[in-house]
Amino acid sequence: MAANSQPIHLGFVGLSSKGWAAMMLAPPLFEQPLAPKYTLVAVSTTNPESAQASAEKYTQLGQANNKNPAVRAYHGSAEHITQDEDIDMVAVAIKPVYQKDAAMKVIEAGKDLFIEWPVGKNLSQTREICEAAKKQGIKTMVGCQARFTGFAIKIRSMLAAEELGKIYSSNLIVSFNRGWGPIVLDTFKHMASAANGATLLDVGGGHAVDILMHTLGPVASLSAVVTNHHSTTAVIDSTTMKPTGEKIPQDGQSQVCVSGILHTKVGKEAEVVQTPFSLHLQSGVKEGDFNWIIMCEKGTLRVQADTKLGFFDPSPVLYWNGEKVELGQKGDQRIALAWEAFADRRNSEYAEVDDALRTKEVLDAVVRSSKEGRRIDLL
């Protein structure tokens, strides 16, 4: 529960009646154990029709879960919802190119902020958001929900309990069979342009680096190679799933290969150990994959996702020395656990904007290393 035992009054920018936020971010707020911790009081979308439809949907959902207040509808600029005096916190779940403007309005209004990854379209915008949030003294949470997968929680607990010994190496492969390849859905055309901040490295790389550093410690140095095998992409109609005939340029990445050193804290004395790591991101391939092998002093950890889902598998299997580890999670609890951690002020568990900034600095170093052909030191 929040520190004052009162529910957090939440406003939501980008929560329509359908889409990512409607499918994934909002539903847990109306279920146990989150229903007593949050009250959705307002939504904001781009136009009055979608805002009203969203407000009606979540008013009805709230009433079905014994939440009486009618959800208010705002549209246009995020400034409108941030001026609502009944709101404690504003969630921002919109395209990266629009995130900074909305986030800054939330911060200026002194509201706490949830913002979806990647927290702005580039490193500069993420830094601006981070600095403004610190100056204003607000609480923040970033949508890095992979931290709350069962395997990530278990690995951290095993490391803290000294069950692994020293970490010898980490090798993570993340393959996307959807997105950033030879085809793109018309609803995701913005992801083809690096200027929009939603490339393979921005999105997939950001989530991968966050979970890597949250689990095994910060990146101290790295070397990287970045290439693009899909300089154009064919647009697919998201309704019919047939080609529209349109082809657009794609200037992001399809292969990202990173190697370097992590600083991993081990044992009660928090001894810092240099852990060699590799990270391979790829897109436009036939088979999805999330395969993480961590070689430890006392054995081997292996995380394996369903190959049909890859990174999008909500519950990859964890093996310790070849034996499956029971994780105790039923279904996809990642987002619910993140919301709960924020409400309970367990800020060592969820990502804040300064964590996002550190991840963005790593991603920037990946690009610079590839361009300049040299190792980049970060610590």
C-alpha positions in Angstrom: 0.0 0.0 0.0 1.1 3.6 -0.6 2.9 5.2 2.3 -0.3 7.1 3.5 -2.5 4.0 3.0 -4.6 5.9 0.5 -5.0 4.8 -3.1 -2.9 6.6 -5.7 -5.2 8.7 -7.9 -3.9 8.0 -11.4 -4.3 9.9 -14.6 -3.4 8.1 -17.8 -2.1 9.7 -21.0 -2.4 7.4 -24.0 -5.0 5.0 -22.5 -7.6 4.4 -25.2 -10.2 1.7 -25.2 -7.8 -0.6 -27.1 -4.0 -0.8 -27.8 -1.0 -1.7 -25.6 -1.9 0.3 -22.6 -5.5 -1.0 -22.7 -4.4 -4.6 -23.1 -1.4 -4.7 -20.7 -0.9 -1.7 -18.5 -4.4 -0.8 -17.2 -6.2 -4.2 -16.5 -4.1 -5.1 -13.4 -5.1 -1.8 -11.7 -8.7 -3.1 -11.4 -7.7 -6.5 -9.9 -6.4 -7.7 -6.6 -4.0 -6.8 -5.0 -3.8 -3.5 -6.9 -7.5 -2.3 -6.8 -7.1 -0.9 -3.2 -3.8 0.7 -4.1 -4.8 2.7 -7.3 -7.9 4.6 -8.5 -8.0 5.6 -12.2 -9.6 9.0 -12.2 -8.9 10.4 -15.6 -7.7 9.5 -19.1 -6.2 11.6 -21.9 -6.1 10.7 -25.6 -5.6 12.6 -28.9 -9.3 13.4 -29.6 -12.5 13.9 -27.7 -14.2 10.8 -29.2 -11.5 8.3 -28.1 -11.1 10.0 -24.8 -14.9 9.7 -24.0 -14.9 6.1 -25.2 -12.0 5.3 -22.9 -13.5 7.1 -19.9 -16.8 5.2 -20.3 -15.0 1.9 -20.6 -12.9 2.4 -17.4 -15.8 3.9 -15.5 -17.8 0.8 -16.1 -14.8 -1.4 -15.3 -14.3 0.5 -12.1 -17.9 0.2 -11.1 -17.8 -3.5 -11.7 -14.9 -3.6 -9.2 -16.6 -1.4 -6.6 -14.9 1.8 -7.8 -17.5 4.5 -7.8 -15.8 7.6 -9.3 -16.6 8.4 -12.9 -13.3 8.5 -15.0 -12.9 12.0 -16.5 -11.9 12.4 -20.2 -9.3 14.8 -21.4 -7.9 15.2 -25.0 -5.2 17.0 -26.8 -2.3 18.4 -24.8 -1.2 16.4 -21.7 -1.3 19.7 -19.8 -5.0 19.4 -19.3 -4.9 16.1 -17.4 -1.8 17.3 -15.3 -3.8 20.3 -14.0 -6.4 18.0 -12.5 -6.0 18.6 -8.7 -7.4 15.1 -7.9 -4.5 13.3 -9.6 -1.4 12.2 -7.7 0.4 10.4 -10.6 0.2 10.5 -14.3 1.1 7.5 -16.5 2.4 8.2 -20.0 2.2 5.5 -22.6 2.6 7.0 -26.0 5.0 6.9 -28.9 8.6 7.9 -28.0 8.5 11.1 -30.1 5.7 12.5 -27.9 6.9 11.2 -24.6 9.2 14.1 -23.6 6.5 16.8 -24.1 4.0 14.9 -22.0 6.5 13.9 -19.3 7.7 17.5 -18.8 4.1 18.7 -18.3 3.6 16.0 -15.7 6.8 17.0 -14.0 6.1 20.7 -14.1 2.7 20.0 -12.4 4.5 18.2 -9.6 2.8 14.9 -10.2 4.5 11.5 -9.8 5.3 9.9 -13.2 5.0 6.5 -14.8 6.5 6.5 -18.3 6.8 3.7 -20.7 10.2 2.8 -22.1 12.2 4.3 -23.9 11.6 7.6 -22.0 12.0 9.9 -24.9 13.2 9.4 -28.5 16.9 9.7 -27.7 19.5 10.1 -24.9 19.2 13.9 -24.8 15.5 13.7 -24.1 15.9 11.0 -21.5 18.5 13.1 -19.7 16.2 16.2 -19.8 13.3 14.2 -18.3 15.6 12.7 -15.6 17.1 16.0 -14.6 13.7 17.7 -14.5 12.2 14.9 -12.3 15.1 15.1 -9.9 14.9 18.9 -9.6 11.1 18.7 -9.0 11.6 15.9 -6.5 8.8 13.7 -7.9 8.7 9.9 -7.8 9.1 8.1 -11.1 8.6 4.6 -12.5 9.7 3.4 -16.0 7.9 0.6 -17.9 10.8 -2.0 -17.7 8.5 -4.8 -16.7 11.0 -7.6 -17.7 12.5 -7.0 -14.2 9.5 -8.7 -12.8 9.6 -12.0 -14.8 9.9 -15.0 -12.5 13.3 -15.9 -13.7 14.8 -12.4 -13.1 13.4 -12.3 -9.6 14.8 -15.8 -8.9 18.2 -15.1 -10.3 18.6 -12.0 -8.1 17.5 -13.9 -5.0 19.9 -16.7 -5.7 22.7 -14.2 -6.2 21.8 -12.4 -3.0 21.7 -15.7 -1.1 25.2 -16.6 -2.4 23.8 -19.7 -4.1 25.6 -19.0 -7.3 29.1 -18.1 -6.2 31.0 -15.7 -8.4 29.5 -15.0 -11.9 32.0 -16.1 -14.5 30.2 -14.9 -17.7 26.8 -13.9 -19.2 25.7 -14.6 -22.7 22.3 -13.3 -23.9 20.7 -13.8 -27.3 17.4 -12.0 -28.1 15.9 -12.7 -31.6 12.8 -11.0 -32.9 10.8 -12.6 -35.6 8.3 -9.7 -35.6 9.4 -6.1 -36.1 12.5 -4.4 -37.6 12.6 -6.9 -40.5 11.5 -7.2 -44.1 7.8 -6.3 -43.2 6.2 -3.8 -40.8 2.5 -3.4 -39.8 1.0 -0.1 -40.8 0.4 0.7 -37.2 4.2 0.5 -36.5 5.6 2.4 -39.4 7.2 4.8 -37.1 9.5 2.1 -35.9 11.3 2.0 -39.2 12.9 5.5 -38.7 15.7 5.8 -36.2 14.7 9.4 -35.7 11.5 8.2 -33.9 13.5 6.4 -31.2 11.8 3.0 -31.6 14.5 0.9 -33.4 15.6 -2.6 -32.4 18.3 -1.2 -30.2 16.0 1.5 -28.7 13.2 -0.9 -27.7 14.5 -4.5 -27.6 18.0 -3.4 -26.7 16.8 -1.1 -23.9 14.7 -3.8 -22.2 17.6 -6.4 -22.6 20.2 -4.0 -21.1 17.9 -3.0 -18.3 17.3 -6.6 -17.2 21.0 -7.4 -17.6 22.2 -4.6 -15.5 19.4 -4.9 -12.9 20.4 -8.6 -12.4 24.1 -8.6 -12.8 25.3 -5.0 -12.4 26.3 -2.0 -14.5 28.2 -2.1 -17.8 31.7 -1.0 -17.2 32.9 -1.2 -20.8 31.8 -2.5 -24.1 32.6 -3.0 -27.8 29.9 -3.4 -30.4 29.1 -4.0 -34.0 25.8 -2.8 -35.5 24.5 -3.6 -38.9 21.2 -3.4 -40.9 20.2 -6.1 -43.3 16.7 -4.6 -44.0 17.2 -1.1 -45.4 13.6 -1.1 -46.7 10.5 -2.8 -45.3 7.2 -3.7 -46.8 4.1 -2.3 -45.1 1.4 -4.8 -44.1 -2.3 -3.8 -43.5 -2.9 -4.6 -39.8 -6.5 -5.5 -40.5 -6.2 -7.8 -43.5 -2.5 -8.8 -42.8 -1.9 -8.4 -46.5 0.8 -6.2 -48.2 -0.3 -2.6 -49.0 2.2 -2.3 -51.8 4.1 0.4 -49.9 7.8 0.1 -49.1 9.5 2.5 -46.7 13.1 3.1 -45.7 14.3 1.5 -42.5 17.5 2.9 -41.1 17.8 1.3 -37.7 19.5 -2.0 -36.9 18.8 -5.7 -37.6 22.0 -7.1 -35.9 23.5 -5.7 -32.7 26.5 -7.6 -31.2 27.9 -6.3 -27.9 30.7 -7.7 -25.7 32.1 -6.2 -22.6 32.5 -6.2 -18.8 29.8 -6.0 -16.1 30.6 -5.0 -12.5 28.7 -7.7 -10.5 28.4 -7.5 -6.7 28.7 -10.9 -5.0 28.3 -12.0 -1.4 27.5 -10.2 1.8 30.6 -8.0 1.4 29.3 -6.9 -2.0 32.6 -7.7 -3.6 32.7 -6.3 -7.2 33.6 -9.0 -9.7 34.3 -8.3 -13.4 31.9 -10.4 -15.4 32.5 -10.8 -19.1 29.2 -10.5 -21.1 27.9 -10.7 -24.6 24.6 -9.5 -25.9 23.3 -10.3 -29.4 20.1 -8.7 -30.6 18.7 -9.6 -34.0 15.5 -9.0 -36.0 13.9 -10.1 -39.2 14.7 -13.7 -38.5 12.3 -16.7 -38.7 12.5 -17.9 -35.1 12.1 -15.8 -32.0 14.5 -16.4 -29.1 15.4 -15.4 -25.6 18.3 -17.5 -24.5 20.4 -16.4 -21.5 23.3 -18.5 -20.2 25.0 -17.4 -17.0 28.1 -19.4 -16.0 28.6 -19.3 -12.2 31.1 -20.7 -9.8 28.6 -23.2 -8.5 26.9 -24.1 -11.7 25.0 -22.9 -14.8 21.9 -20.9 -15.1 19.9 -21.1 -18.4 16.8 -19.1 -19.3 14.9 -20.3 -22.4 11.8 -18.8 -23.9 9.3 -20.3 -26.2 10.7 -19.9 -29.7 7.3 -18.8 -31.1 7.3 -15.9 -28.6 11.0 -15.2 -27.9 11.3 -11.9 -26.0 7.5 -11.7 -25.7 7.3 -14.9 -23.7 6.0 -13.7 -20.3 7.3 -16.8 -18.5 10.5 -18.3 -19.9 11.8 -21.4 -18.2 14.8 -21.2 -15.8 17.2 -24.1 -15.4 19.9 -24.5 -12.7 22.5 -27.1 -13.6 20.0 -28.7 -16.0 17.1 -28.9 -13.5 14.0 -26.8 -14.1 13.5 -24.2 -11.3 10.0 -23.7 -10.1 9.4 -19.9 -10.1 6.0 -19.7 -8.3 4.4 -17.3 -10.8 1.1 -18.2 -12.5 0.5 -16.4 -15.8 1.9 -13.0 -16.7 2.4 -11.0 -13.5 5.1 -8.7 -14.7 3.1 -5.5 -15.0 1.0 -6.1 -11.8 4.2 -6.7 -9.8 5.7 -3.5 -11.1 2.6 -1.4 -10.2 2.6 -3.1 -6.8 6.2 -2.3 -6.1 5.7 1.4 -6.9 2.6 1.6 -4.6 4.6 -0.1 -1.8 7.6 2.2 -2.4 10.0 -0.8 -3.1 12.0 1.4 -5.3 15.0 -1.0 -5.5 12.8 -3.3 -7.6 11.3 -1.1 -10.3 13.1 1.1 -12.8 13.2 4.9 -12.2 14.1 7.6 -14.8 17.8 7.6 -13.6 17.9 3.9 -14.4 16.5 4.7 -17.9 19.3 7.3 -18.3 22.0 4.7 -17.5 20.5 2.3 -19.9 20.3 5.0 -22.6 24.0 5.8 -22.0 24.8 2.1 -22.7 22.8 2.1 -25.9 24.5 5.3 -27.0 27.9 3.7 -26.3 26.9 0.7 -28.5 26.3 3.0 -31.4 29.5 5.0 -30.8 31.6 1.8 -30.5 30.3 0.5 -33.7 30.9 3.7 -35.6 34.3 4.4 -34.2 35.5 0.8 -34.0 36.7 1.0 -30.4 35.9 0.0 -26.9 33.9 2.5 -24.8 34.5 2.8 -21.1 31.4 3.7 -19.0 32.8 3.2 -15.5 
